Amino acid sequence: MRTFTIPKASFFEAAAPLPAWLKDHPDAATPALTEMIQYATDQHFPGAGVLRKLQLRHFLSIMGQYLDD
């Protein structure tokens, strides 16, 4: 079982495969996801609150695309 006592390390671990995944799934690209990838590329941890906002923005963008179709 994993414990997430170090959010910064967890973020970088989770974000590492995102650029390659996004190349295979270009329909999933959103401004929020691009911003998350940029933070990871810059080796900058923006904080849990900012990441949560980006997660919600990404989710709402994807759901908006889905409902528009």
BALOBA-1460 file (C-alpha; in Angstrom, 3 decimals):
// residues 69
<rec num="1" residu="m" x="0.000" y="0.000" z="0.000"/>
<rec num="2" residu="r" x="1.252" y="3.450" z="-0.858"/>
<rec num="3" residu="t" x="1.158" y="6.353" z="1.485"/>
<rec num="4" residu="f" x="1.133" y="9.843" z="0.106"/>
<rec num="5" residu="t" x="3.037" y="11.614" z="2.813"/>
<rec num="6" residu="i" x="5.221" y="13.455" z="0.305"/>
<rec num="7" residu="p" x="2.835" y="15.136" z="-2.164"/>
<rec num="8" residu="k" x="5.649" y="16.738" z="-4.173"/>
<rec num="9" residu="a" x="7.279" y="13.387" z="-4.953"/>
<rec num="10" residu="s" x="3.891" y="11.838" z="-5.699"/>
<rec num="11" residu="f" x="3.097" y="14.627" z="-8.170"/>
<rec num="12" residu="f" x="6.331" y="14.171" z="-10.094"/>
<rec num="13" residu="e" x="5.901" y="10.397" z="-10.132"/>
<rec num="14" residu="a" x="2.347" y="10.672" z="-11.462"/>
<rec num="15" residu="a" x="3.155" y="13.430" z="-13.969"/>
<rec num="16" residu="a" x="6.186" y="11.723" z="-15.524"/>
<rec num="17" residu="p" x="4.238" y="9.537" z="-18.002"/>
<rec num="18" residu="l" x="1.730" y="12.271" z="-18.957"/>
<rec num="19" residu="p" x="3.527" y="13.724" z="-22.035"/>
<rec num="20" residu="a" x="3.883" y="10.301" z="-23.669"/>
<rec num="21" residu="w" x="0.295" y="9.380" z="-22.784"/>
<rec num="22" residu="l" x="-0.990" y="12.661" z="-24.197"/>
<rec num="23" residu="k" x="0.710" y="11.972" z="-27.551"/>
<rec num="24" residu="d" x="-1.346" y="8.775" z="-27.781"/>
<rec num="25" residu="h" x="-4.555" y="10.507" z="-26.595"/>
<rec num="26" residu="p" x="-4.586" y="14.019" z="-28.122"/>
<rec num="27" residu="d" x="-8.340" y="14.387" z="-27.544"/>
<rec num="28" residu="a" x="-7.610" y="14.514" z="-23.811"/>
<rec num="29" residu="a" x="-5.535" y="17.688" z="-24.129"/>
<rec num="30" residu="t" x="-6.876" y="20.594" z="-22.108"/>
<rec num="31" residu="p" x="-5.262" y="23.843" z="-20.948"/>
<rec num="32" residu="a" x="-5.250" y="22.508" z="-17.388"/>
<rec num="33" residu="l" x="-3.453" y="19.305" z="-18.378"/>
<rec num="34" residu="t" x="-0.929" y="21.302" z="-20.394"/>
<rec num="35" residu="e" x="-0.306" y="23.476" z="-17.333"/>
<rec num="36" residu="m" x="0.233" y="20.408" z="-15.133"/>
<rec num="37" residu="i" x="2.711" y="18.986" z="-17.626"/>
<rec num="38" residu="q" x="4.532" y="22.319" z="-17.738"/>
<rec num="39" residu="y" x="4.862" y="22.340" z="-13.927"/>
<rec num="40" residu="a" x="6.341" y="18.855" z="-14.070"/>
<rec num="41" residu="t" x="8.698" y="19.777" z="-16.916"/>
<rec num="42" residu="d" x="9.893" y="22.803" z="-14.946"/>
<rec num="43" residu="q" x="10.299" y="20.613" z="-11.826"/>
<rec num="44" residu="h" x="7.993" y="23.002" z="-9.958"/>
<rec num="45" residu="f" x="5.482" y="21.710" z="-7.428"/>
<rec num="46" residu="p" x="2.680" y="24.297" z="-7.332"/>
<rec num="47" residu="g" x="1.022" y="22.935" z="-4.198"/>
<rec num="48" residu="a" x="-1.870" y="20.590" z="-3.578"/>
<rec num="49" residu="g" x="-4.507" y="23.319" z="-3.851"/>
<rec num="50" residu="v" x="-3.362" y="24.447" z="-7.294"/>
<rec num="51" residu="l" x="-3.164" y="20.844" z="-8.478"/>
<rec num="52" residu="r" x="-6.691" y="20.176" z="-7.267"/>
<rec num="53" residu="k" x="-7.969" y="23.220" z="-9.181"/>
<rec num="54" residu="l" x="-6.184" y="22.008" z="-12.314"/>
<rec num="55" residu="q" x="-7.669" y="18.526" z="-11.876"/>
<rec num="56" residu="l" x="-11.162" y="19.991" z="-11.623"/>
<rec num="57" residu="r" x="-10.623" y="22.263" z="-14.638"/>
<rec num="58" residu="h" x="-9.396" y="19.308" z="-16.671"/>
<rec num="59" residu="f" x="-12.335" y="17.143" z="-15.597"/>
<rec num="60" residu="l" x="-14.879" y="19.855" z="-16.395"/>
<rec num="61" residu="s" x="-13.275" y="20.496" z="-19.797"/>
<rec num="62" residu="i" x="-13.394" y="16.799" z="-20.695"/>
<rec num="63" residu="m" x="-16.997" y="16.470" z="-19.489"/>
<rec num="64" residu="g" x="-17.926" y="19.593" z="-21.479"/>
<rec num="65" residu="q" x="-16.424" y="18.066" z="-24.627"/>
<rec num="66" residu="y" x="-18.249" y="14.808" z="-23.980"/>
<rec num="67" residu="l" x="-21.622" y="16.486" z="-23.441"/>
<rec num="68" residu="d" x="-21.210" y="18.689" z="-26.529"/>
<rec num="69" residu="d" x="-20.875" y="15.621" z="-28.756"/>
